[in-house]
Amino acid sequence: MEWLDQLPLGTLAIGCLLLGFAPFFPEPHIWEKLKMLRAGTLTRAIDIFDLLFHAAPFLLLLLKLVRMGMQG
């Protein structure tokens, strides 16, 4: 997990804002895919990949914050 320690926190935050919430209009993909997941309509492979793609920056940021909390 050394590679995660080397990632700057600001870069991950920008990644969350840009990739995590893209496209901004009419609604972010991650929000659309989370609504589909809740409704049980997230079944196509492309939609699952899209959810994982847009959620990746948030997951990395969460992992980094947890790791920082355990070290500090």
One Martini backbone bead per residue (centre of mass of N, CA, C, O) as a GRO file, in nm:
protein
   72
    1MET     BB    1   0.051   0.067   0.007
    2GLU     BB    2   0.264   0.281  -0.082
    3TRP     BB    3   0.120   0.419  -0.324
    4LEU     BB    4  -0.096   0.559  -0.146
    5ASP     BB    5   0.101   0.737   0.021
    6GLN     BB    6   0.203   0.899  -0.248
    7LEU     BB    7  -0.066   1.017  -0.276
    8PRO     BB    8  -0.213   1.304  -0.300
    9LEU     BB    9  -0.483   1.443  -0.151
   10GLY     BB   10  -0.553   1.659  -0.367
   11THR     BB   11  -0.572   1.467  -0.609
   12LEU     BB   12  -0.807   1.300  -0.498
   13ALA     BB   13  -1.006   1.535  -0.467
   14ILE     BB   14  -1.008   1.614  -0.767
   15GLY     BB   15  -1.098   1.337  -0.869
   16CYS     BB   16  -1.373   1.347  -0.730
   17LEU     BB   17  -1.477   1.601  -0.873
   18LEU     BB   18  -1.426   1.518  -1.174
   19LEU     BB   19  -1.480   1.202  -1.197
   20GLY     BB   20  -1.703   1.147  -0.984
   21PHE     BB   21  -1.910   1.389  -1.115
   22ALA     BB   22  -1.910   1.301  -1.392
   23PRO     BB   23  -2.125   1.452  -1.527
   24PHE     BB   24  -2.289   1.742  -1.418
   25PHE     BB   25  -2.489   1.719  -1.667
   26PRO     BB   26  -2.779   1.652  -1.532
   27GLU     BB   27  -2.618   1.410  -1.383
   28PRO     BB   28  -2.431   1.223  -1.212
   29HIS     BB   29  -2.333   0.906  -1.265
   30ILE     BB   30  -2.314   0.805  -0.973
   31TRP     BB   31  -2.603   0.878  -0.899
   32GLU     BB   32  -2.744   0.712  -1.115
   33LYS     BB   33  -2.616   0.434  -1.032
   34LEU     BB   34  -2.719   0.435  -0.737
   35LYS     BB   35  -3.018   0.436  -0.816
   36MET     BB   36  -3.006   0.172  -0.974
   37LEU     BB   37  -2.911  -0.006  -0.740
   38ARG     BB   38  -3.156   0.050  -0.556
   39ALA     BB   39  -3.369  -0.050  -0.786
   40GLY     BB   40  -3.231  -0.304  -0.951
   41THR     BB   41  -3.105  -0.191  -1.258
   42LEU     BB   42  -2.800  -0.292  -1.222
   43THR     BB   43  -2.701  -0.512  -1.497
   44ARG     BB   44  -2.513  -0.394  -1.679
   45ALA     BB   45  -2.181  -0.392  -1.741
   46ILE     BB   46  -2.145  -0.087  -1.809
   47ASP     BB   47  -2.276   0.017  -1.545
   48ILE     BB   48  -2.084  -0.118  -1.346
   49PHE     BB   49  -1.827   0.009  -1.456
   50ASP     BB   50  -1.918   0.304  -1.417
   51LEU     BB   51  -1.941   0.292  -1.113
   52LEU     BB   52  -1.646   0.210  -1.055
   53PHE     BB   53  -1.509   0.447  -1.204
   54HIS     BB   54  -1.654   0.682  -1.031
   55ALA     BB   55  -1.572   0.549  -0.739
   56ALA     BB   56  -1.260   0.527  -0.717
   57PRO     BB   57  -1.176   0.802  -0.589
   58PHE     BB   58  -1.337   0.757  -0.325
   59LEU     BB   59  -1.197   0.495  -0.236
   60LEU     BB   60  -0.910   0.607  -0.224
   61LEU     BB   61  -0.966   0.831  -0.021
   62LEU     BB   62  -1.067   0.651   0.205
   63LEU     BB   63  -0.814   0.476   0.233
   64LYS     BB   64  -0.620   0.707   0.296
   65LEU     BB   65  -0.764   0.814   0.552
   66VAL     BB   66  -0.746   0.553   0.711
   67ARG     BB   67  -0.440   0.521   0.695
   68MET     BB   68  -0.374   0.792   0.832
   69GLY     BB   69  -0.524   0.725   1.100
   70MET     BB   70  -0.346   0.472   1.173
   71GLN     BB   71  -0.062   0.630   1.174
   72GLY     BB   72  -0.138   0.896   1.362
   0.00000   0.00000   0.00000
